[in-house]
Amino acid sequence: MTVPTPDSQVEGHTFICYSRRDAEFVVDLAAGLKKRGCRVWLDQWNLGPGDDWDQAIDAALATCAALLIVLSPDAVSSGEVRGELRSALNQKKHIVPVLYRACAVPRQLQNTQYLDASETGEQTETLVDDLARALRRDPGARSDRWRDVGKAWAPVTYLGARLKALGASAAGGVALLAVTGLLAESSYARLIGIHASLSAFTVLSSGFSFFITLLLEAIVITIPAGALVLLLYGLGRAARTSSAAMAVVVRWKRVLARPGFLWAAQIAVYLFLFFFSLPVFANLLPLTDVAFNQGLLAARIDSLRLAGRHYTMAVLYVGSATVMVAGLEAWRRRLHWKRYHLDRSQELVSLGLALPLYFLVAAELLLLPIGHGLLRLPALREYYTSTVTFRAAASNMDLRGKTFLLMDLRPAAPYRFYCPQGSKVFEVGDEDVESFTTHPKQTLAGLLEGFRKLKECRVASGTPEEVAR
């Protein structure tokens, strides 16, 4: 591991007290504090070969301005950590606790506010900013991560905060459902040549259907990805008990800390996007041409029948690309936290390679609800067809006394029928219909085979039942 230049052991530094089992989190935290101008004393950085550990630690504690203690189950059970805390208390040092992993806060710190990082187990820019201000004793505004052990729990306040957070999440979810549902409904309506239904129920239910379909099909990706993450986590935990395994882990961390290796991985994801992920949307093009130029009956039946399979492949590839980019972003941000691995030009190269990836994956994610309307809905939605005979006094002159084979968009009075030839929609009431015969439900692809045999929806010869068959 490349180590930053250590701070001189002069008065005014911050002594970091922690358990070696939390070293990864602590090193990142110390690097973030150094970026903000804080002088820190960390044994991994400030103790060299041949140094007397006890003397060096005692000297660092005696001259420090503050003690930063990282709390975890391993830390509170460590005799060394408890001894360093006791020395700092005896010398009346300024103490700032950070809760890394949930544990019982030591009795000596019961009246001290601590910074809570246990919910995510990771530091954020806001958390490190707060910590740097606390170490400098800056009275500026602080985030809601600060906790007071001795403060009584207020159930009303707690419940109100949780309801507020839930309400914000629910509002965001409804907005996302509305946007995706509107995209799906609009593209489907364009495909069959009707005006999109903009009712709140239709749009939200279509958005919900999209996310359920997405979830069911993306589970193929999430289960292996989750299993891989758990496996890596388990191997990392197991490696801490073996020096040989730990050496392998350290070696891999050094490899992953090389910017060139990250850049190569980003370029590999570009190749995946251009040669595998983006091409699956080529299956949208024939139906897009149908929707905007030729009309629904120009669509190949096999294109509509295979549309669901094409959409499944698109979801799998887009989901894979999203997981890859999310992993690369976590990797990139981790390197940026450890500034001693990167200079400014290397950070700019990393960000320059990352930004187009975000835009490409965002564009693919935007295409998914459109693809849901063009590829998935034709294979999901079923309609009744009816052979309808209209009265001689029907309000629409083009329908008077004639018999039509029509799709039922609303099979109840007032009726709403659809004719694929010319994408015509007829709104009629009971007074316009003399009789009609309803035929079994079919998907859009199945119905089009019957309509292809007709030059128009009007039944010119034969009985309605014969035409329907």
C-alpha positions in Angstrom: 0.0 0.0 0.0 1.3 3.4 -0.9 1.5 5.5 2.2 1.0 9.3 2.3 3.6 11.5 3.9 3.1 11.2 7.7 2.2 14.3 9.7 5.0 15.4 12.0 4.5 14.6 15.6 3.9 18.1 16.8 1.2 19.5 19.0 -2.2 19.9 17.3 -2.6 16.6 15.5 -5.5 14.2 15.9 -4.7 10.8 17.4 -6.8 8.0 15.7 -7.8 5.2 18.1 -9.3 2.1 16.5 -9.2 -1.7 16.2 -7.1 -3.2 13.5 -10.1 -5.2 12.3 -11.6 -1.8 11.2 -8.4 -0.7 9.4 -9.8 -0.4 6.0 -12.6 2.0 7.1 -10.1 4.0 9.3 -7.5 4.4 6.6 -10.1 5.8 4.2 -11.4 8.1 6.9 -7.9 9.4 7.7 -7.3 10.0 4.0 -10.5 12.0 3.8 -9.5 14.1 6.8 -6.1 14.8 5.4 -7.7 16.1 2.2 -9.5 18.6 4.4 -6.4 19.8 6.0 -6.6 17.9 9.3 -3.3 16.6 10.7 -3.8 13.0 11.8 -1.6 10.5 13.7 -2.3 6.9 12.5 -0.1 4.0 13.6 0.0 2.5 10.1 1.4 5.8 8.7 3.5 7.2 11.6 5.1 4.1 13.1 8.2 2.9 11.2 10.5 -0.1 11.5 12.4 -0.2 14.8 10.1 2.3 16.6 9.0 1.5 20.2 5.3 1.3 19.8 4.4 2.1 23.5 6.7 5.1 23.6 5.5 6.4 20.2 1.8 6.0 21.1 2.3 7.6 24.5 4.1 10.6 22.9 1.4 10.9 20.3 -1.3 10.9 22.9 0.5 13.4 25.1 0.9 15.9 22.2 -2.4 15.4 20.4 -5.1 18.1 20.4 -7.9 15.6 19.9 -8.6 11.8 20.0 -10.8 10.3 17.3 -12.1 6.9 18.4 -13.7 4.6 15.9 -16.3 2.4 17.8 -17.1 -1.1 16.8 -17.6 -4.4 18.7 -13.9 -5.2 18.1 -12.8 -1.8 19.3 -14.8 -1.7 22.6 -13.5 -5.2 23.4 -9.9 -4.3 22.7 -7.7 -3.7 25.8 -5.4 -1.4 23.7 -8.3 0.8 22.6 -9.6 1.1 26.1 -6.2 2.0 27.4 -5.7 4.7 24.8 -9.2 6.1 25.6 -8.4 6.1 29.3 -5.1 8.0 28.7 -6.9 10.6 26.6 -9.6 11.0 29.3 -7.0 11.4 32.1 -5.2 14.1 30.0 -8.6 15.8 29.3 -8.2 15.6 25.5 -11.0 16.6 23.1 -12.6 13.3 22.2 -14.8 12.7 19.0 -16.3 9.2 18.7 -17.4 7.7 15.4 -19.7 4.7 15.5 -18.6 2.5 12.6 -20.4 -0.7 13.5 -23.3 -0.9 16.1 -22.0 -1.7 19.6 -22.4 -0.6 23.2 -20.9 2.8 23.6 -18.4 2.8 26.4 -19.6 4.2 29.7 -16.9 7.0 29.7 -18.5 8.4 26.4 -22.2 8.2 27.5 -22.4 12.0 27.7 -20.5 12.6 24.5 -22.2 13.1 21.1 -20.9 10.7 18.5 -21.1 10.6 14.7 -23.1 7.6 13.5 -21.8 5.9 10.3 -23.3 2.5 11.2 -26.3 2.6 9.0 -24.2 2.3 5.8 -20.9 1.3 7.2 -19.2 3.7 4.8 -18.2 7.3 5.0 -19.6 10.0 2.8 -18.4 13.5 1.9 -20.9 15.0 4.4 -19.8 12.6 7.2 -16.1 13.5 6.8 -16.9 17.2 6.5 -18.8 17.0 9.8 -15.9 15.1 11.4 -13.3 17.6 10.2 -15.4 20.5 11.6 -15.8 18.7 15.0 -12.1 18.1 15.2 -11.4 21.8 14.5 -14.2 22.6 17.0 -16.0 24.6 14.3 -19.5 25.4 15.5 -20.9 25.3 11.9 -24.1 23.4 10.9 -24.0 19.7 11.3 -25.9 16.8 9.7 -28.4 14.5 11.4 -25.8 11.8 11.8 -24.9 13.1 15.3 -26.3 11.1 18.1 -26.6 11.7 21.9 -26.4 8.5 24.0 -27.9 10.1 27.0 -30.8 11.8 25.1 -34.2 10.2 25.8 -35.8 8.6 22.8 -38.8 10.7 21.6 -41.2 8.3 19.8 -43.3 11.1 18.3 -40.3 12.8 16.8 -38.8 9.5 15.6 -42.1 8.4 14.0 -42.6 11.8 12.4 -39.1 11.7 10.8 -39.7 8.1 9.6 -43.1 9.1 8.1 -41.6 12.1 6.4 -38.9 9.9 4.9 -41.5 7.4 3.8 -43.7 10.1 2.3 -40.7 11.4 0.3 -39.9 7.9 -0.9 -43.5 7.2 -1.8 -43.8 10.5 -3.7 -40.6 9.7 -5.7 -41.9 6.2 -6.4 -45.3 7.5 -7.7 -43.5 10.0 -9.9 -41.3 7.2 -11.3 -44.3 5.0 -12.0 -46.0 7.9 -13.7 -43.1 8.7 -16.0 -42.4 5.1 -17.0 -46.1 4.3 -17.4 -46.6 7.3 -19.6 -43.6 6.3 -21.8 -44.9 2.7 -22.1 -48.5 3.7 -22.8 -47.5 6.4 -25.3 -45.3 4.0 -27.3 -47.9 1.2 -27.2 -50.7 3.6 -28.3 -48.4 4.9 -31.1 -47.8 1.3 -32.2 -51.5 0.4 -32.7 -52.4 3.9 -33.9 -54.7 5.2 -31.1 -54.6 8.1 -28.7 -52.8 7.2 -25.5 -54.9 6.8 -22.4 -53.8 9.5 -19.9 -55.9 8.5 -17.0 -54.0 8.3 -13.7 -55.1 4.7 -13.1 -54.0 3.5 -16.6 -50.6 5.3 -16.5 -49.7 4.2 -12.9 -50.9 0.6 -13.5 -48.8 0.5 -16.7 -45.8 1.8 -14.8 -46.4 -0.8 -12.0 -46.6 -3.5 -14.6 -43.3 -2.3 -16.1 -41.5 -2.5 -12.8 -42.9 -5.9 -11.9 -41.9 -7.2 -15.3 -38.5 -5.6 -14.9 -38.1 -7.1 -11.4 -39.0 -10.6 -12.5 -36.7 -10.6 -15.4 -33.8 -8.8 -13.7 -33.8 -11.3 -10.8 -31.7 -13.5 -13.2 -29.0 -10.8 -12.7 -29.5 -9.8 -9.1 -29.3 -13.3 -7.6 -25.9 -14.1 -9.0 -24.6 -10.6 -8.4 -25.8 -10.7 -4.8 -24.3 -14.1 -4.3 -21.0 -12.9 -5.7 -21.0 -9.9 -3.3 -21.8 -12.2 -0.3 -19.0 -14.6 -1.4 -16.5 -11.8 -1.6 -17.6 -10.4 1.7 -17.3 -13.9 3.3 -13.9 -14.4 1.8 -12.7 -11.0 3.1 -13.9 -11.9 6.6 -12.3 -15.3 6.5 -9.0 -13.8 5.2 -8.6 -11.8 8.4 -7.9 -14.9 10.3 -5.1 -16.1 8.0 -1.9 -14.2 7.4 -1.4 -16.0 4.0 -4.9 -15.1 2.9 -4.5 -11.6 4.1 -1.4 -11.2 2.1 -3.3 -12.2 -1.0 -6.1 -9.7 -0.2 -3.5 -7.0 0.3 -1.9 -7.9 -3.0 -5.3 -7.6 -4.8 -6.0 -4.3 -3.1 -2.7 -3.0 -4.5 -3.7 -4.2 -8.0 -7.2 -2.6 -7.7 -5.6 0.6 -6.5 -3.8 1.1 -9.8 -5.7 3.7 -11.9 -4.7 2.0 -15.1 -6.5 -1.2 -14.1 -9.7 0.8 -13.4 -9.4 2.5 -16.8 -9.0 -0.8 -18.5 -12.2 -2.1 -16.8 -14.1 1.0 -17.9 -13.0 0.5 -21.5 -14.1 -3.1 -21.3 -17.6 -2.0 -20.2 -17.7 0.4 -23.2 -17.0 -2.7 -25.5 -19.8 -4.6 -23.7 -22.2 -1.7 -24.3 -21.4 -1.2 -28.0 -21.2 -4.8 -29.0 -23.8 -6.5 -26.8 -26.1 -4.2 -24.8 -27.0 -1.5 -27.3 -27.5 -3.9 -30.3 -30.4 -5.6 -28.5 -32.5 -2.5 -29.0 -32.2 -3.1 -32.8 -35.3 -5.2 -32.3 -37.2 -2.0 -31.6 -36.5 -0.6 -35.0 -39.0 -2.7 -37.1 -41.8 -1.9 -34.7 -40.8 1.7 -34.5 -41.1 2.0 -38.2 -44.5 0.3 -38.0 -45.6 2.8 -35.4 -44.5 5.9 -37.2 -44.9 5.0 -40.9 -46.6 1.9 -42.1 -49.4 1.1 -39.6 -49.9 -1.9 -37.4 -50.9 -4.4 -40.1 -47.5 -3.9 -41.8 -45.9 -5.5 -38.7 -44.6 -9.1 -39.2 -46.6 -11.4 -36.9 -43.4 -13.2 -35.8 -41.9 -9.9 -34.8 -44.9 -9.3 -32.4 -44.8 -12.9 -31.2 -41.1 -12.8 -30.4 -41.2 -9.3 -29.0 -41.5 -10.6 -25.4 -38.3 -12.7 -25.8 -36.5 -9.7 -27.4 -37.5 -7.5 -24.4 -36.3 -10.1 -21.9 -32.9 -10.1 -23.6 -32.8 -6.2 -23.5 -33.6 -6.2 -19.8 -30.8 -8.7 -19.1 -28.2 -6.8 -21.0 -29.3 -3.4 -19.6 -29.4 -4.8 -16.1 -25.9 -6.3 -16.6 -24.6 -2.9 -17.9 -26.1 -1.1 -14.9 -24.5 -3.5 -12.4 -21.2 -3.1 -14.1 -21.3 0.7 -14.1 -22.4 0.8 -10.4 -19.5 -1.4 -9.5 -17.1 0.7 -11.5 -18.4 3.9 -9.8 -17.9 2.4 -6.3 -14.4 1.4 -7.4 -13.7 4.8 -8.8 -15.0 6.7 -5.8 -12.9 4.5 -3.5 -9.8 5.4 -5.3 -10.7 9.0 -5.2 -11.1 8.8 -1.4 -7.5 7.6 -1.2 -6.0 10.6 -2.8 -2.5 9.4 -2.2 -3.1 6.9 -5.0 -4.2 9.5 -7.6 -3.1 12.9 -8.7 -5.5 15.5 -10.2 -4.9 14.5 -13.8 -5.6 10.8 -13.0 -8.8 11.7 -11.3 -9.9 13.7 -14.4 -9.1 10.8 -16.7 -11.2 8.5 -14.5 -14.1 10.9 -14.4 -13.8 11.6 -18.1 -14.1 7.8 -18.9 -17.0 7.4 -16.4 -19.4 10.2 -17.5 -20.2 8.8 -21.0 -20.8 5.5 -19.4 -23.5 7.1 -17.2 -25.1 8.7 -20.1 -25.2 5.5 -22.2 -26.7 3.4 -19.4 -29.2 6.2 -18.6 -30.3 6.2 -22.3 -30.7 2.4 -22.2 -32.7 2.7 -19.0 -34.9 5.3 -20.6 -35.5 3.0 -23.6 -36.7 0.2 -21.4 -40.2 1.6 -20.7 -40.5 2.5 -24.4 -39.5 -1.1 -25.3 -42.1 -2.3 -22.7 -44.8 -0.5 -24.8 -43.5 -1.7 -28.2 -42.2 -5.2 -27.4 -43.8 -6.4 -24.2 -47.4 -5.1 -24.1 -48.4 -6.5 -27.6 -47.5 -10.0 -26.1 -49.3 -9.4 -22.8 -52.5 -7.5 -23.6 -55.5 -9.5 -24.8 -58.7 -8.3 -26.5 -62.1 -9.6 -27.4 -63.2 -9.2 -31.0 -66.8 -8.7 -31.9 -68.8 -9.0 -35.1 -71.0 -5.9 -34.8 -74.1 -5.1 -36.9 -75.1 -1.4 -36.7 -78.6 0.0 -37.0 -79.7 1.8 -40.2 -80.2 4.9 -38.0 -76.7 4.8 -36.4 -75.2 8.3 -35.7 -72.1 7.5 -37.8 -73.1 7.5 -41.4 -70.2 5.1 -42.3 -71.6 2.5 -40.0 -75.3 2.5 -40.8 -76.7 -0.9 -41.6 -73.2 -2.5 -42.0 -71.4 -5.3 -40.3 -67.9 -5.0 -39.0 -65.3 -7.2 -37.3 -63.8 -5.0 -34.6 -61.6 -5.2 -31.5 -63.2 -4.3 -28.2 -61.3 -1.5 -26.5 -64.3 -0.9 -24.1 -66.7 -3.8 -24.3 -69.6 -2.1 -22.5 -71.9 0.8 -23.4 -70.9 3.3 -24.5 -68.8 1.0 -26.7 -65.4 1.7 -28.0 -64.3 -0.4 -31.0 -61.1 -0.4 -32.9 -60.4 -1.2 -36.6 -56.7 -1.9 -37.3 -57.2 -0.9 -41.0 -56.5 2.8 -40.9 -56.3 2.6 -37.1 -59.9 3.8 -36.7 -61.7 4.1 -33.4 -65.5 4.1 -33.2 -67.3 5.5 -30.1 -70.9 4.2 -30.2 -73.8 3.7 -27.8 -76.6 1.1 -27.4 -78.8 3.0 -29.8 -76.3 2.5 -32.6 -75.8 -1.3 -32.3 -78.4 -3.8 -33.6 -76.5 -6.9 -32.5 -73.0 -8.2 -32.0 -71.2 -11.5 -31.4 -68.2 -11.6 -29.1 -65.3 -14.0 -29.9 -62.6 -15.4 -27.6 -59.8 -13.2 -26.2 -56.5 -13.2 -28.1 -53.3 -11.3 -28.0 -52.7 -8.5 -30.5 -50.5 -10.7 -32.6 -53.1 -13.4 -32.8 -55.9 -11.0 -33.7 -53.9 -9.4 -36.6 -53.9 -12.7 -38.5 -57.7 -12.6 -38.8 -57.7 -8.9 -39.8 -55.1 -9.5 -42.5 -57.7 -11.5 -44.4 -60.0 -8.5 -44.7 -59.3 -5.5 -46.9 -61.1 -3.5 -44.2 -63.0 -4.3 -41.0 -66.3 -4.3 -42.9 -67.7 -7.8 -43.4 -68.6 -8.0 -47.1 -69.8 -11.6 -47.5 -70.6 -14.6 -45.4 -72.1 -14.8 -41.9 -70.3 -13.0 -39.1 -69.4 -16.3 -37.5 -67.8 -17.6 -40.7 -65.8 -14.4 -41.0 -64.6 -14.6 -37.4 -63.5 -18.2 -37.9 
